[in-house]
Amino acid sequence: MATEFVERKRWLFFGLPFTFTKYYVKENTLTIKSGFFKIVENDCYMYKIVDVELTTSLFERMFKLGTVVCHTGDTTHPRLTLVHIKNARAIKDFILETSEAARLKRRTINTLDISADAVDDLDGMLDS
C-alpha cells in the first residue's frame, strides 16, 4: 500500500491537469493546496475523517477520473472534496483505511449529535 498520494485537480475535459489545486494524502493528514497568486492550504487529520464517498459521473468515467468526498469532524471544513482526480478509488480506499487506523491509534470514537435540546418528557411536554 502506498503511504502517500499527490494528485492534481483536473479539468473534466480529457482529464488535463491545468488547475492550481493539489491534493496531498498522507498517513496522518489530508491537505488541499489551491491558488496561484494567493495560495491556500487546508489540512485535516486522518482521525477526523468519519466517512468517505466516491462519485464518478459519465464524463469522469470516460477520462478515468473520480471525485472523493470526505465527511469530517473538522470545524472549518466538515466536507473536503477532491475533485476530478485520477486513482480515485485507490485514494478513497487509502483514506478510509488510514482514517480508521488513525482513530484506533488515537483511541478516538465517533459520536452522533442527536440534538437532545428538546426532548419529550413522559407527559408529552417539551423541555426548554
N, C-alpha and C positions, 0 to 999 in steps of 0.2 A: 504494500500500500504506500502511496506517495505521502510524504509528510508535509508537502506544501504545493499549492496550486497558485499560479499567477495567470490571470485571464483578463482579457480586454473586452469591454463592451463593444459590440459590433453593430454595424448597420444591418438591418434585416435584408436589404437587397444584396445578394451574393455573399453575405456574411463578412464584409470587409471591415477591418478594424480601424476606421477613420474617426474615432471618437477619442476624447481625452479622459476616459474613465477606465481605471484599472481596479481589479478585484484581487486581493491577496488573501488566500485561505490557508491558514497555518493551523498547527495543532492546538494553539491556545487562543488565537484571535482571528477574527474576520475583519478585514479592512477594506473600505471603499475609498479610493482616492480619485477625485474628479476635478476638472478645471484646467484652464490654460493660463490665463492671466492671474486668476485667484484660485489657488489650489486648496481644496477642502478634503480633509481626511476624516473618515468616520470609522471608529473602531467598536467592536463588540466582542466581549469574551465568549468563548465557546460554551461555557457552562450556562450562559444566559439564553442560549438558543433553545426554545421549547419545541418547536415543530418546523419541519422543512417541507416545502411544496415544490414540485416541478411541473411547469406548464410548457407545452410546445404547441404553437399554432401550426397551421398547414405550411406557411412560408418558412417558419423556423425549421420544421422537419425537412423541407426541401433543401435547406442550406446547412443541415446538421447542427442546428443551434437549439438553445432552450433557455428558459427563464427560471431561475431558482429563487423562491421567496422564503425568507427565514423569518418566522414569527419569534420575537424575542421578549425577554423580560426587561429590556433596556428602556429607560425612561425617555431618552431623547429620540430614539428611533425604534418603536415597537415592531416595525416591519422593515426588514432590509431586503432589497430586491437586486439580484444580479441578472441584468437584462441582456438577452441575446448573446449567450456565451457558448463556446464550444465545450465539449466534455461535460455537459450539464448534468447528466445522470451520475457520472463518476464523482463530480463535485458535490452533488446533493447527498449521495451515499456517504462520502467522506465527512461532510458536515454533520450528518445525522449520527454516525458512529462516534466521531470525536466529541460532539457535544454531550452525548450520553456518557462517554468515558470521563469527560471533564467534570460532569455533575457527580458521578460516583467518586471520583478522586477527591473532590472538594466536599463530599458528603452533603450536597445540597438537594433539596426536594422542590418540586413544583406544586404549588397550591392554586386552586381556583378561587377567584374572587366572586363570591355569590351574592355580594351586596346585601348584607344582613342588616341594613339600616332600618328597613320597615318590615318587621317580622310579625306575622299574625299570632296573637295570643289564643288561648283555648276558647275565650269568649267571643272571638271574631273581631275584636277591636285592634286597630293598628297601634303599635308603639311609636312614640315620637322620639 
